[in-house]
Amino acid sequence: MTCAFCFHTATTSHIETPENAKRGLKLLKEAGMKKCNFAGGEPFLYPKFLGEMIDYCKDNLQLESVSIVSNGSLIKEHFLRKHGHNIDILAISCDSFDEATNVKIGRGSGNQVKKLYEIAAWCQKYNIKFKLNTVVNRFNHLEDMNQHISALQPFRWKCFQVLIVAGENDSDATLRNAHSLTISDEEFDDFCKRHSGQASLVPEPNRLMAKSYLILDEYMRFLDRDGKAPSESILKAGVHRALEQVFWDEAAFLERGGLYDWNKGSCSSDNRGLEW
C-alpha cells in the first residue's frame, strides 16, 4: 500500500537469510529480549519467512510474546491455522472505517473494513489477541470510531499521532511527505477524548512515539530516531555494542505503556521487566 505518512519507507530490497535472521533473534534473546514484534512494510508479503521466524521465536527461543503488525490485506486463515498457536498478538492497522478516507490516506483496498472483521473473528477462533493500530491524521481526526471499536473489542487500541521522521517522510525528496497530514496536539487530544470511553484505548502522541521504540531494519541494525545513522548490525557487533550506538528513550517506552499483558498464556511468571 502507499500510506502517505509511512516513516519506514522502502530504500532497499535486501532480505536477510533465514539462518542470519535466526542468529540475530537468538542474540537478542540472550541479551534479554522478551517480546518480538514483526512489522514492515507488510510482513505478510513473505508468509513463509514470517511463519518460520514466528515458530522459531516460540518453539526454539521460547519468547514470552510474539506479535505481528499488518495492514491485513494478505492475511489468510490457513496461515493462522498453521502458526496461530505461536502468535500472541495480531495488530491490524486501520485508520478509518470509511473506505473513501482509507483511499485518501493510501491504505484503501475497497474491502478493508470487511476484512478487518474477518480477521478479528479468526483471532478469536485461533486464540490470538486482536489489536488495532490507528494513525490519527488530517484525514481522520474528526471521525467517530466508537461504534466499530465497541463491536470489534480489541484488547488494545493504539492511536498514534502522525509523526514526521527526518529522511523518511519529511520532504518531497523522500518517498513519502507527511507534512500535509500532520495535526496539532490539541486535535490529537480531541480525537482521544472522543474515544475515551474505550477501555482498550492507548494514546501515543509524538513526544512518546519518536524515540521509544527499538527497531531492527532489514540488515539487523537498530534504527536511530535521534538523527544519527543506524547502528552496526547485531550480527557483527552484538546486541549491547549496537545498542550503545543509538538513542532509546526507555522512560518514554514505559510511559507509553510499553510493558503490558502481552502473552496470551502463562508462559512466564517473571515480571521483573526488561533487562535492557
WOVENJO-V424290 format. One record per helix or strand of 2 or more residues. SS is the DSSP state (helix for helix, strand for strand). FROM is the first residue (numbers start at 1). TO is the last residue. If there is no record, write none. Layout:
# WOVENJO-V424290
SS&FROM&TO + SS&FROM&TO
This chain:
# WOVENJO-V424290
helix&18&30 + strand&35&38 + helix&43&60 + strand&65&70 + helix&77&86 + strand&89&93 + helix&99&105 + helix&112&125 + strand&129&136 + helix&146&152 + strand&156&161 + helix&179&181 + helix&185&194 + strand&201&204 + helix&206&209 + strand&221&222 + helix&234&237 + helix&239&243 + helix&250&255
